[in-house]
């Protein structure tokens, strides 16, 4: 057992450096994808909640596609399809090879899937805010944009937070999918270490513990954010 834990040491004699590098990439990938997915999801929700038929139809098609496709397939389409598209565009200007960054492809693929689900959470929250809130903002002389920013969005965050929290935990786990496009996340690094040491049970168990640790830390952070978002709320018995 001591020899197994020795594998986790840092330096030339252990694999701790490689695993730590994979953990750091996993965290960065999730943190970059989150705001990307939230922004797109918010605007898709606004489109679905609008009275413009074309906007609503386009938003519904978007969410239907990216909620229906497997995340892994979406990743392949973005990674390989993106390279083909960029190569076609580049060929109009010069002769050369264009390669899509695995990190960027991972952010885009995970982000559009996250945004499709987040839009439904935002939509439910928007519909949970009464029309009187908008009318109150207009009565105070606020523009539509200011009403949205000062009155609607603060309530939207509070109502959407539980659903978005679950989506964040799903996103954190889904980052493991990028290992299939040779991006050195935690799972890919673990696979490399397993191939070198022939100790699959031990290192996959270590990876499980790391993912669980990240989830626990996230849950603690989410609880703090939830407390902040619900400050001033009166809870009736």
C-alpha positions as CSV (number, residue, x, y, z in Angstrom):
1,X,0.0,0.0,0.0
2,X,2.9,2.4,0.8
3,X,4.3,1.8,-2.7
4,X,0.9,2.7,-4.2
5,X,0.7,6.0,-2.3
6,X,4.3,6.6,-3.3
7,X,3.0,6.9,-6.9
8,X,1.2,10.0,-5.8
9,X,4.4,11.8,-4.9
10,X,5.6,14.8,-6.9
11,X,8.8,14.8,-8.9
12,X,10.6,12.2,-11.0
13,X,9.6,9.3,-8.8
14,X,5.8,9.9,-8.7
15,X,2.8,10.8,-10.8
16,X,1.5,13.6,-8.6
17,X,2.6,16.3,-11.0
18,X,0.7,14.8,-13.9
19,X,-2.5,14.3,-11.8
20,X,-2.3,17.8,-10.5
21,X,-1.9,19.2,-14.0
22,X,-5.1,17.2,-15.0
23,X,-7.0,18.5,-12.0
24,X,-6.0,22.1,-12.9
25,X,-7.1,21.8,-16.5
26,X,-10.4,20.2,-15.4
27,X,-11.1,23.2,-13.0
28,X,-10.1,25.7,-15.7
29,X,-12.3,24.1,-18.3
30,X,-15.3,24.1,-16.0
31,X,-14.8,27.7,-14.8
32,X,-14.4,29.0,-18.4
33,X,-17.4,27.1,-19.6
34,X,-19.7,28.3,-16.8
35,X,-20.0,32.0,-17.7
36,X,-20.0,31.1,-21.5
37,X,-23.0,28.7,-20.9
38,X,-24.8,31.1,-18.5
39,X,-24.7,34.1,-20.9
40,X,-25.9,32.1,-23.9
41,X,-28.6,30.3,-21.7
42,X,-29.9,33.6,-20.4
43,X,-30.3,35.1,-23.9
44,X,-31.9,31.9,-25.2
45,X,-34.3,32.0,-22.2
46,X,-35.2,35.6,-23.1
47,X,-35.8,34.6,-26.7
48,X,-38.1,31.7,-25.6
49,X,-40.0,34.1,-23.3
50,X,-40.4,36.8,-26.0
51,X,-43.5,37.4,-28.0
52,X,-41.5,37.3,-31.3
53,X,-42.4,34.1,-33.1
54,X,-39.1,33.7,-35.0
55,X,-37.0,34.3,-31.9
56,X,-39.0,31.8,-29.9
57,X,-38.9,29.2,-32.7
58,X,-35.1,29.6,-33.1
59,X,-34.6,29.3,-29.3
60,X,-36.7,26.2,-29.2
61,X,-34.8,24.6,-32.0
62,X,-31.5,25.4,-30.3
63,X,-32.5,23.8,-27.0
64,X,-34.1,20.8,-28.7
65,X,-30.9,20.1,-30.6
66,X,-28.4,20.5,-27.8
67,X,-30.6,18.8,-25.1
68,X,-31.2,15.9,-27.4
69,X,-27.7,15.2,-28.7
70,X,-25.3,13.2,-26.5
71,X,-22.6,15.5,-25.1
72,X,-19.9,13.3,-26.5
73,X,-21.3,13.6,-30.0
74,X,-21.6,17.4,-29.7
75,X,-18.0,17.5,-28.7
76,X,-17.0,15.5,-31.8
77,X,-19.1,17.7,-34.1
78,X,-17.6,20.9,-32.6
79,X,-14.0,19.6,-32.6
80,X,-13.9,18.0,-36.0
81,X,-16.6,20.1,-37.7
82,X,-14.9,23.2,-36.4
83,X,-11.7,22.3,-38.0
84,X,-13.4,21.5,-41.3
85,X,-15.2,24.9,-41.3
86,X,-12.2,26.9,-40.4
87,X,-10.1,25.1,-43.0
88,X,-12.7,26.0,-45.6
89,X,-12.7,29.6,-44.6
90,X,-8.9,29.8,-44.4
91,X,-8.6,28.3,-47.9
92,X,-10.3,31.4,-49.3
93,X,-7.3,33.5,-48.1
94,X,-4.3,31.3,-47.9
95,X,-3.0,27.7,-48.1
96,X,-2.4,26.3,-44.7
97,X,-3.5,23.9,-42.0
98,X,-5.9,25.2,-39.4
99,X,-6.3,23.3,-36.1
100,X,-8.9,23.8,-33.5
101,X,-7.7,24.0,-29.9
102,X,-9.0,21.1,-27.9
103,X,-9.6,23.4,-24.9
104,X,-11.7,25.9,-27.0
105,X,-13.6,23.0,-28.6
106,X,-14.3,21.6,-25.1
107,X,-15.5,25.0,-23.9
108,X,-17.8,25.5,-26.9
109,X,-19.2,22.0,-26.8
110,X,-19.8,21.8,-23.1
111,X,-21.0,25.4,-23.1
112,X,-23.7,25.0,-25.7
113,X,-25.0,21.9,-24.0
114,X,-24.9,23.7,-20.6
115,X,-26.7,26.7,-22.1
116,X,-29.5,24.6,-23.5
117,X,-30.3,23.2,-20.1
118,X,-29.6,26.5,-18.3
119,X,-32.1,28.3,-20.6
120,X,-34.9,26.0,-19.3
121,X,-33.9,26.9,-15.7
122,X,-33.8,30.6,-16.6
123,X,-37.1,30.3,-18.4
124,X,-38.8,28.7,-15.4
125,X,-37.4,31.5,-13.2
126,X,-38.6,34.2,-15.6
127,X,-42.1,32.8,-15.6
128,X,-42.0,32.7,-11.8
129,X,-41.6,36.5,-11.7
130,X,-45.0,38.2,-11.9
131,X,-45.8,40.8,-14.6
132,X,-46.3,43.3,-11.8
133,X,-42.6,43.4,-11.2
134,X,-42.1,44.7,-14.8
135,X,-45.0,47.2,-14.4
136,X,-43.5,48.5,-11.1
137,X,-40.2,49.2,-12.9
138,X,-41.9,51.0,-15.7
139,X,-44.0,53.0,-13.2
140,X,-40.8,54.2,-11.6
141,X,-39.6,55.5,-15.0
142,X,-37.1,52.8,-15.6
143,X,-36.3,51.7,-19.1
144,X,-36.8,48.0,-20.1
145,X,-33.1,47.4,-19.8
146,X,-32.8,49.0,-16.3
147,X,-35.9,47.1,-15.2
148,X,-34.4,43.9,-16.3
149,X,-31.0,44.7,-14.6
150,X,-32.2,46.2,-11.4
151,X,-35.4,44.3,-10.7
152,X,-35.7,41.2,-12.7
153,X,-32.2,39.8,-12.7
154,X,-31.7,39.8,-8.9
155,X,-34.9,37.8,-8.5
156,X,-34.0,35.6,-11.4
157,X,-30.7,34.6,-9.8
158,X,-32.4,33.6,-6.6
159,X,-35.1,31.6,-8.4
160,X,-32.7,29.9,-10.8
161,X,-29.8,29.2,-8.4
162,X,-31.0,25.7,-7.3
163,X,-31.3,24.5,-10.9
164,X,-28.1,26.1,-12.0
165,X,-26.3,24.6,-9.1
166,X,-27.2,21.1,-10.2
167,X,-26.1,21.9,-13.8
168,X,-22.7,23.1,-12.5
169,X,-22.1,19.8,-10.8
170,X,-23.1,18.0,-14.0
171,X,-20.7,20.2,-15.9
172,X,-17.9,19.4,-13.5
173,X,-18.3,15.7,-14.3
174,X,-18.9,16.2,-18.0
175,X,-15.4,17.8,-18.3
176,X,-14.1,14.2,-18.3
177,X,-15.5,13.9,-21.9
178,X,-12.7,16.1,-23.3
179,X,-10.2,13.3,-22.7
180,X,-11.4,11.7,-26.0
181,X,-10.0,14.6,-28.0
182,X,-6.6,14.2,-26.3
183,X,-7.1,17.1,-23.9
184,X,-5.0,16.5,-20.7
185,X,-7.8,16.7,-18.2
186,X,-7.9,14.6,-15.0
187,X,-9.4,11.5,-16.7
188,X,-6.9,11.5,-19.5
189,X,-3.9,12.0,-17.1
190,X,-5.3,9.1,-15.0
191,X,-5.5,6.9,-18.0
192,X,-1.9,7.7,-18.9
193,X,-0.8,6.9,-15.3
194,X,-2.8,3.6,-15.3
195,X,-1.1,2.6,-18.5
196,X,2.3,3.2,-17.1
197,X,1.8,1.7,-13.6
198,X,-0.7,-1.0,-14.3
199,X,-2.7,0.0,-11.2
200,X,-6.2,0.8,-12.6
201,X,-8.2,0.3,-9.4
202,X,-6.0,2.6,-7.3
203,X,-5.7,5.5,-9.7
204,X,-9.3,5.4,-10.8
205,X,-10.2,5.5,-7.1
206,X,-8.0,8.5,-6.7
207,X,-9.7,10.2,-9.6
208,X,-13.1,9.4,-8.0
209,X,-12.0,11.0,-4.8
210,X,-10.8,14.1,-6.6
211,X,-14.1,14.5,-8.5
212,X,-16.0,14.0,-5.2
213,X,-13.8,16.5,-3.5
214,X,-14.4,19.1,-6.2
215,X,-18.2,18.4,-5.9
216,X,-18.1,18.9,-2.1
217,X,-16.2,22.1,-2.4
218,X,-18.6,23.3,-5.1
219,X,-21.6,22.4,-2.8
220,X,-20.1,24.4,0.0
221,X,-19.6,27.4,-2.3
222,X,-23.1,27.0,-3.7
223,X,-24.6,27.1,-0.2
224,X,-22.7,30.3,0.5
225,X,-24.0,31.9,-2.7
226,X,-27.6,30.6,-1.9
227,X,-27.4,32.3,1.5
228,X,-26.3,35.5,-0.1
229,X,-29.0,35.4,-2.8
230,X,-31.7,34.8,-0.2
231,X,-30.6,37.5,2.2
232,X,-33.5,39.6,3.4
233,X,-36.1,37.0,2.5
234,X,-38.8,36.4,5.1
235,X,-39.4,32.8,5.7
236,X,-42.9,32.1,7.1
237,X,-43.3,29.0,9.3
